[in-house]
Amino acid sequence: MGLETIPQVVLGNSRRFGSAPAYHVRGPGGWEPTSWEGYAAEVRRAGAGFAALGVEPGQAVCILGANRPEWVIGDVGAMAAGAVPAGIYTTSSPGECAYILNHAEAPVVLVENEDQWLKIASVRDRLPHLRHGVMMQGGSVPDDPMVMGWRDFLARGEGAGGALDDRLGALRPDTVGTYIYTSGTTGRPKAVMLTHENLSWTASQAADLAEARQSDRLLSYLPLSHVAEQMFTIHIAAVTGIPVYYAESLDKLLQNLGEVKPTLFFGVPRVWEKFHAGVVEKLAENTGVKAKLVERATAVGRSVVPRRAAGLGASFVDVAQFKVFDRVVYSKVKEALGLSEARLCVSGAAPVSKEILEFFAGFNLPIYEVYGQSEDCGPTTFNVPGRTKFGTVGPPFPGVEVKIAGDGEIIVRGRNVFAGYLKDPETTAEALADGWLRTGDLGEFDADGFLTITGRKKDIIITAGGKNVAPKLLEGGLRNHPLVSEAVVVGDRRRFLSALISLDAEAAAHFQKERNLLGPPEQSEEIRAEIQGTVDAVNSEMSRVEQIKRFTILPRELSIAEGELTPTLKVKRNVVTAHFEAEIEAMYAD
């Protein structure tokens, strides 16, 4: 018997889990639950609602909003109706929204609030396929005949259960289940077509790998347009029955973490870097005996935790000290982060530095790195408890083949690999060669089968001397400093490498306040000296031609609004180098 599709699983969970909570939202009196019976009923009504609006099987439904139940109900409901949901990042401009709506040819868009609808309304004359807008719960409904409220939308699905059952029954494993629009570090985003089998199989494998169970808790806070958050919030939650808590906002993340205390937690590197900076700042307040206690505790943690993560034992003395420190040091740090009950913390979507992993290991908070891409539903390789090496991205995901091609490129084959890019057979043929997904990433396996990412084919810098340099390690090393928000190494066809560095605004302000420094932080000699020290440390690990000779501190942080970062905070190199062309040229002027 084949795997059920995600909408079939969700609707089946009404019987399987009944009155157990499927999700929670933060209300005036605390976290308010909705049962699996209630969630399944909402999905059924939403699916029937899309059908009533004239959405045909195979057509797209776009979703524009922050993490909340209606996003997921709309997504799973669309799949149940045989339609294909496609998320749009809330940070997208009206023009970017128009591109996705037109590319997907979506007749319906589900939006969070009036602000998001205004983006759509401003480009309506460029949207020939769009017929309906649906507002999520709580959003005021604009006076517009094209738009309806959430309750009116669900009411459309009343009494249409039979038609929906027919559509559910027609779903096949190789039917496209969702479009993931890549955040696009170069050019327009591409629509990754993931099948129902891709989603169900990957979620089931991931749930088994994480030993996920119904008693776990998830906090949904990263953009649901991204495959990783969808995998946790929608698909893994469905196949395991794990209740999802919807964070109020990113600004309230720490508060919500403290209330929910998730047992499974996924973070992108920037989240872990922010946590790291906060812990470092707090620890700096310790002096004397307390500071020495923390220093010893972290040393023991960094010895014991990586060994345990790798499935190895530790010395009797270290284990004895570890138990004491877990009670008096580690538990307090984890409690402050809201991760006191987290049994599996994961980092993915971009490279995280080994130093960050080692730092948190020092507080008995192992973070397991996953590597992958939208084109294989998120996981290609995965470090997991008992089989982990910090600094690598782990062994292949169970059931997936991973190899290194002759040119060093990582290639992948398995049931999680996508069906292709929508309306782009040429790019699909380039990405899928002989059944293998060509990732565009460079890597190497060690003797124990752990993969290390060494760079990205398109990011390789070729210096004037013909030396190929992958900037990943250099940039990761620079970002380890709390003051550094982003680092972009440049030097293609140049005599030497240089770097553009943006400061973390909060960290820079704190640094200046502590030292009574005035003026713009990018002009501070003390801050420049700090960055120089980090550059020197990074250079010490590199050959001469791979060393950064000059750097410029930028007057502002890189931003999504300026088009320099994707919604998942990946750097768009071409945009950054265009925006700061004058600063780059100045570093090579003499």
C-alpha positions in Angstrom: 0.0 0.0 0.0 1.4 3.4 -0.9 1.7 6.5 1.3 -1.3 8.6 1.9 -1.2 12.2 0.7 -0.9 14.9 3.3 -4.6 16.1 3.0 -5.7 12.4 3.4 -3.6 12.1 6.5 -4.9 15.3 8.0 -8.5 14.3 7.4 -7.8 10.8 8.8 -6.3 12.3 11.9 -9.8 13.5 12.8 -10.5 9.8 13.7 -7.0 8.9 14.8 -6.4 11.8 17.3 -10.0 13.1 17.8 -10.1 15.8 20.5 -6.3 16.0 21.0 -5.0 19.5 20.1 -3.8 19.9 16.5 -2.7 23.6 16.9 -2.7 26.5 19.3 -2.9 30.2 18.9 -2.1 32.9 21.5 -5.3 34.4 22.8 -6.1 36.9 25.6 -6.2 34.1 28.2 -3.2 32.0 26.9 -2.7 29.4 24.2 -6.0 28.3 22.8 -6.2 24.8 21.2 -8.1 23.5 18.2 -8.6 19.7 18.1 -7.7 17.5 15.2 -11.4 17.0 14.6 -11.8 20.8 14.3 -8.7 21.2 12.1 -9.8 18.4 9.8 -13.3 20.0 9.5 -11.7 23.4 8.6 -9.5 21.7 6.0 -12.5 19.9 4.5 -14.6 23.2 4.3 -11.6 25.1 2.8 -11.1 22.5 0.2 -14.8 22.5 -0.7 -14.7 26.3 -0.6 -11.9 26.4 -3.3 -13.9 24.0 -5.4 -17.0 26.2 -5.0 -15.0 29.2 -6.2 -14.3 27.4 -9.4 -10.7 26.2 -8.7 -10.1 23.2 -10.8 -7.7 20.3 -10.0 -4.2 21.3 -11.1 -4.8 25.0 -10.7 -2.8 27.1 -8.2 -3.9 28.8 -5.0 -1.5 31.5 -3.8 -1.1 32.3 0.0 0.3 35.5 1.2 0.6 35.9 5.0 2.5 35.2 8.2 2.3 31.9 10.1 -1.2 31.2 11.3 -3.8 28.4 11.1 -5.5 29.8 8.1 -2.3 29.6 6.1 -2.0 25.9 6.7 -5.8 25.2 6.5 -5.7 27.0 3.1 -2.6 25.0 2.0 -3.9 21.6 2.9 -7.5 22.5 1.8 -6.2 23.5 -1.6 -4.3 20.1 -1.9 -7.5 18.3 -0.8 -9.3 20.0 -3.7 -6.6 18.8 -6.1 -5.2 22.3 -6.4 -1.6 23.3 -5.9 -0.8 25.8 -3.1 2.0 28.3 -3.6 3.2 30.5 -0.8 4.3 34.1 -1.3 6.7 35.7 1.2 5.1 38.6 3.2 8.2 40.7 2.4 7.5 40.5 -1.3 6.8 43.7 -3.2 3.6 44.2 -5.3 5.6 43.4 -8.4 7.0 40.2 -6.9 3.5 39.1 -5.9 2.3 39.8 -9.4 5.0 37.7 -10.9 4.2 34.7 -8.8 0.4 35.0 -9.2 0.8 35.3 -13.0 3.4 32.5 -13.3 1.3 30.2 -11.3 -1.9 31.4 -13.1 -3.7 31.4 -9.7 -7.4 32.2 -9.8 -7.5 32.7 -6.0 -5.2 34.3 -3.5 -5.5 33.9 0.3 -4.2 36.9 2.2 -3.5 37.7 5.8 -4.8 41.3 6.1 -5.7 44.5 4.3 -2.0 45.6 4.0 -1.2 42.4 2.1 -4.3 42.8 0.0 -3.3 46.4 -1.0 -0.2 44.9 -2.6 -2.4 42.7 -4.8 -4.9 45.5 -5.5 -2.2 47.9 -6.6 -1.2 45.5 -9.4 -4.7 44.1 -10.2 -4.6 45.3 -13.8 -1.6 43.0 -14.3 -3.4 39.9 -13.0 -5.5 38.4 -15.7 -6.0 35.0 -14.0 -7.0 36.3 -10.5 -10.7 36.1 -9.8 -11.0 36.0 -6.0 -9.3 37.2 -2.9 -9.9 35.5 0.5 -9.0 37.3 3.8 -7.7 35.2 6.7 -9.6 35.2 10.0 -9.6 38.5 11.9 -8.6 40.7 8.9 -11.0 43.4 8.0 -12.5 42.7 4.6 -12.0 45.6 2.1 -15.0 47.0 0.3 -14.1 45.1 -2.9 -16.4 42.7 -4.8 -13.4 40.5 -5.5 -12.7 39.9 -1.8 -14.5 37.8 0.8 -13.9 37.1 4.5 -12.8 33.8 6.0 -16.2 32.8 7.3 -17.9 33.5 4.0 -15.2 31.5 2.2 -15.7 28.5 4.5 -19.5 28.8 4.1 -19.0 28.3 0.4 -17.8 24.8 1.2 -20.9 23.7 3.3 -22.6 20.7 1.8 -19.9 20.1 -0.9 -18.2 17.2 0.9 -19.1 14.6 -1.8 -17.4 16.6 -4.5 -14.3 17.0 -2.3 -14.1 13.3 -1.6 -14.0 12.6 -5.4 -11.1 15.0 -5.7 -9.3 13.5 -2.8 -9.7 10.1 -4.3 -8.3 11.2 -7.6 -4.9 12.3 -6.0 -1.9 10.2 -7.1 1.6 10.0 -5.6 3.1 11.6 -8.7 0.5 14.4 -8.8 2.1 17.8 -8.0 1.1 18.7 -4.5 2.7 22.2 -4.0 4.8 24.8 -5.6 7.8 26.2 -3.6 8.9 29.5 -5.1 12.7 29.6 -4.5 13.8 32.9 -2.9 16.1 33.5 -5.8 19.6 34.6 -5.1 19.9 35.3 -8.8 17.1 36.4 -11.1 13.4 35.5 -10.8 12.2 32.8 -8.4 11.6 29.4 -9.9 8.6 27.3 -9.0 9.8 23.9 -7.5 7.1 21.3 -8.2 6.9 18.8 -5.3 4.6 15.8 -5.6 2.4 14.3 -3.0 4.8 11.4 -2.7 7.7 13.8 -2.2 5.9 15.5 0.7 4.5 12.4 2.5 7.6 10.2 2.1 10.0 12.9 3.3 7.8 13.8 6.2 7.5 10.2 7.3 11.3 9.6 7.0 12.0 12.8 8.9 9.6 11.9 11.6 11.2 8.4 12.0 14.7 10.0 12.1 13.7 12.5 14.8 11.7 9.8 16.7 8.9 12.4 16.6 5.8 11.6 18.7 2.4 13.1 19.5 3.7 14.3 22.9 6.2 16.7 21.1 5.5 20.4 20.6 6.4 22.6 17.6 6.6 26.4 17.4 5.8 27.7 13.9 7.6 31.1 13.3 9.8 30.9 10.1 8.1 31.8 6.8 5.7 29.1 5.7 6.6 29.9 2.1 9.9 28.1 2.8 10.0 24.3 2.4 11.7 23.7 5.9 8.9 25.4 7.9 6.3 23.7 5.8 7.9 20.3 6.4 7.7 20.9 10.2 4.5 22.8 10.6 2.4 21.0 8.0 3.8 17.7 7.0 5.7 16.2 10.0 2.9 17.5 12.3 0.4 15.7 10.1 2.1 12.3 10.0 2.8 12.3 13.8 0.0 14.3 15.3 2.3 16.8 16.9 0.5 19.9 18.0 1.7 23.2 16.4 1.9 26.5 18.3 1.8 29.6 16.0 4.2 32.3 17.2 2.6 35.7 17.5 5.5 37.3 15.6 9.3 37.2 15.3 9.5 40.1 17.8 7.8 37.8 20.4 9.8 34.7 19.5 11.7 34.5 22.8 8.5 35.2 24.8 6.6 32.5 22.9 9.5 30.0 23.2 9.4 30.5 27.0 5.7 29.8 27.1 5.6 26.9 24.7 8.9 25.2 25.5 9.0 23.3 22.2 10.5 19.8 22.2 11.5 20.1 18.5 12.9 23.4 17.3 14.2 24.4 13.8 16.2 27.6 13.4 18.0 29.2 10.5 21.7 30.3 11.3 20.6 33.9 11.8 18.3 32.8 14.7 21.2 30.8 16.3 23.5 33.7 15.8 21.1 36.1 17.5 20.7 33.6 20.4 24.5 33.4 20.6 24.9 37.1 20.8 22.3 37.4 23.6 23.9 34.7 25.6 27.4 36.2 25.2 26.1 39.6 26.3 24.5 38.1 29.4 27.6 36.0 30.3 29.7 39.1 30.1 28.0 40.3 33.3 29.6 37.4 35.2 32.8 38.1 37.2 35.1 36.3 39.6 34.1 32.8 40.7 30.9 32.8 38.7 32.7 33.6 35.5 35.3 30.8 36.2 32.4 28.4 36.9 30.8 29.1 33.5 34.2 28.9 31.8 34.8 25.4 33.3 31.2 24.3 32.6 31.4 25.3 28.9 34.8 23.5 28.6 33.2 20.3 29.9 30.1 20.7 27.7 32.3 21.1 24.6 34.1 17.9 25.5 31.0 15.8 26.4 28.3 16.9 24.1 30.0 16.4 20.7 31.1 12.9 21.8 27.5 12.0 22.9 26.2 13.5 19.6 28.6 11.2 17.7 27.4 8.2 19.7 30.6 8.0 21.8 31.2 7.9 25.5 33.0 10.4 27.8 35.4 10.1 30.7 34.0 9.4 34.2 35.3 12.7 35.5 33.7 14.7 32.7 30.4 12.9 33.0 30.3 13.6 36.8 31.1 17.3 36.3 28.6 17.5 33.4 25.8 16.3 35.6 26.6 19.1 38.1 27.0 21.8 35.5 23.7 20.7 33.8 21.9 21.6 37.0 23.7 24.9 37.9 24.7 26.3 34.5 23.3 24.6 31.4 19.7 24.5 32.6 19.6 28.2 33.2 20.9 29.1 29.8 18.4 26.8 28.1 15.6 28.1 30.3 16.4 31.7 29.2 16.2 30.7 25.6 12.9 28.8 26.0 14.7 25.6 25.0 14.7 23.8 28.4 12.6 20.9 27.1 14.0 20.8 23.5 15.2 17.3 22.8 16.1 18.1 19.1 17.4 21.4 17.9 18.0 21.7 14.1 19.8 24.3 12.0 19.3 24.5 8.2 18.5 26.6 5.1 22.0 28.1 5.1 25.4 27.2 6.5 25.9 27.6 10.3 29.4 28.0 11.6 31.1 25.2 13.6 31.9 27.8 16.3 28.2 28.5 16.9 27.6 24.7 17.2 30.5 24.3 19.6 29.3 27.3 21.7 25.9 25.9 22.3 27.4 22.4 22.9 29.1 24.1 25.8 25.7 24.5 27.4 24.4 21.0 26.6 22.4 22.3 23.7 23.5 20.3 20.7 22.3 21.7 17.4 22.0 19.2 14.5 22.7 20.6 11.1 20.6 19.6 8.1 21.6 20.3 4.5 19.3 20.3 1.4 17.2 22.4 -0.9 13.6 23.0 -1.9 14.2 20.7 -4.8 14.5 17.7 -2.5 11.9 18.8 0.1 14.6 20.1 2.4 16.8 17.2 3.5 19.8 15.8 1.6 22.0 15.0 4.6 21.2 15.2 8.3 23.3 15.1 11.5 21.2 13.3 14.1 21.8 12.3 17.8 24.3 9.4 17.8 25.5 10.1 14.3 26.9 13.6 14.2 30.1 15.5 13.4 30.0 19.2 14.1 31.4 21.1 11.1 29.8 18.6 8.6 26.2 18.5 7.4 25.9 14.8 8.3 25.4 11.5 6.5 22.8 11.1 3.7 19.1 11.3 4.7 17.7 7.8 5.0 16.6 6.4 1.7 18.4 9.0 -0.3 21.5 8.5 -2.4 24.1 11.3 -2.3 27.3 11.3 -4.5 30.0 13.7 -5.5 30.2 14.2 -9.3 33.5 14.4 -11.2 33.6 18.2 -10.9 32.9 18.1 -7.1 29.2 18.9 -7.4 26.9 17.2 -4.9 24.2 15.1 -6.7 21.1 13.5 -5.1 18.6 10.8 -6.0 15.6 9.6 -4.0 11.8 9.8 -3.5 12.2 13.4 -2.1 13.6 14.8 -5.4 11.2 17.1 -7.1 9.3 16.7 -10.4 10.9 19.8 -12.1 10.4 23.5 -12.4 7.0 24.8 -13.5 7.0 26.1 -17.1 10.8 25.7 -17.4 11.8 22.5 -19.1 15.3 23.8 -20.0 16.3 24.5 -16.4 14.6 21.3 -15.3 16.8 19.3 -17.7 19.9 21.0 -16.3 18.9 20.3 -12.7 17.7 16.7 -13.3 20.3 14.7 -15.3 19.9 10.9 -15.5 17.6 10.9 -12.5 20.0 12.8 -10.3 19.4 16.3 -8.9 22.4 18.5 -9.5 22.5 20.7 -6.4 24.9 23.4 -7.6 26.8 22.9 -4.3 30.4 21.6 -4.0 31.3 19.1 -1.3 33.2 16.1 -0.1 32.6 13.0 2.0 35.0 12.0 4.8 36.0 8.4 5.5 33.0 8.0 7.8 30.4 9.1 5.2 29.9 12.7 6.6 29.4 15.4 4.0 31.1 18.8 4.1 30.0 21.7 1.9 33.0 23.4 0.4 31.3 26.0 -1.7 28.8 26.8 -4.4 29.7 26.4 -8.0 28.3 29.8 -9.0 30.0 31.6 -6.0 33.5 30.5 -6.9 35.8 33.4 -7.2 38.6 33.2 -9.8 41.3 35.6 -8.9 43.5 37.5 -11.5 46.1 34.8 -10.9 43.7 32.0 -11.8 43.2 30.7 -8.3 39.7 29.3 -7.5 38.5 30.4 -4.1 35.2 29.4 -2.4 34.1 32.3 -0.2 32.0 30.2 2.1 34.6 29.5 4.8 35.9 33.0 4.8 32.5 34.6 5.2 31.4 32.1 7.8 34.5 32.8 9.9 33.9 36.6 9.7 30.2 36.2 10.7 31.4 34.4 13.9 32.1 37.8 15.4 29.0 39.2 17.3 29.5 42.5 15.6 29.2 41.1 12.1 25.8 40.8 10.6 26.9 39.8 7.0 30.2 39.4 5.1 30.5 39.3 1.4 33.9 38.4 0.0 34.8 39.8 -3.5 37.8 39.4 -5.8 36.7 37.9 -9.1 39.4 38.7 -11.6 41.1 40.9 -9.0 44.7 40.7 -7.7 43.5 39.9 -4.1 40.4 39.2 -2.1 38.5 41.9 -0.1 35.3 41.9 2.0 32.2 44.0 2.5 31.1 43.8 6.1 27.8 44.9 7.6 27.5 45.4 11.3 24.8 44.0 13.6 23.1 47.3 14.6 22.2 46.1 18.1 25.6 44.6 18.8 27.4 47.7 17.5 25.2 50.0 19.6 25.9 47.9 22.7 29.7 47.9 21.9 29.7 51.7 21.6 27.7 52.2 24.8 30.0 50.0 26.8 33.0 52.1 25.7 31.3 55.5 25.6 32.0 55.8 21.9 30.2 58.4 19.8 29.6 58.7 16.1 28.6 56.3 13.3 29.8 52.8 14.2 31.2 52.1 10.8 33.6 54.9 11.4 34.7 53.8 14.8 38.4 52.9 15.0 37.7 50.5 17.9 35.1 48.6 15.9 37.4 48.5 12.9 40.2 47.1 15.2 37.7 44.4 16.4 36.9 43.4 12.8 40.6 43.5 11.8 41.3 41.0 14.6 38.6 38.6 13.2 39.9 39.1 9.6 43.4 38.2 10.9 42.2 35.1 12.6 40.3 33.9 9.5 43.3 34.6 7.3 45.6 32.5 9.6 43.7 29.4 8.5 44.0 30.2 4.8 46.7 30.1 2.1 48.2 33.4 1.1 46.0 33.8 -2.1 42.9 32.9 -0.1 43.5 35.7 2.5 41.4 38.9 2.7 43.7 41.8 2.2 41.2 44.7 2.7 37.7 45.2 4.0 35.1 47.9 4.2 32.5 48.3 6.9 29.2 49.3 5.3 27.1 52.2 6.7 24.0 49.9 7.1 22.9 46.3 7.4 22.0 44.4 4.2 18.3 44.1 3.9 15.4 42.3 2.3 13.8 45.6 1.4 16.8 46.7 -0.6 16.8 43.3 -2.5 20.2 42.3 -1.0 18.8 39.4 1.1 16.3 36.8 0.1 13.3 36.3 2.5 15.3 33.4 4.0 18.2 35.8 4.6 20.6 34.4 1.9 22.8 37.1 0.4 22.1 38.1 -3.3 25.7 38.7 -4.3 25.0 40.4 -7.6 22.7 42.9 -5.9 25.2 43.6 -3.1 28.1 44.1 -5.4 26.0 46.4 -7.6 24.8 48.5 -4.6 28.3 48.9 -3.2 30.3 49.1 -6.4 31.9 52.3 -5.3 33.1 50.8 -2.0 34.5 47.8 -3.8 36.4 49.9 -6.4 37.8 52.0 -3.6 39.4 48.9 -2.1 41.2 48.2 -5.3 41.9 51.9 -6.3 45.7 51.8 -5.7 
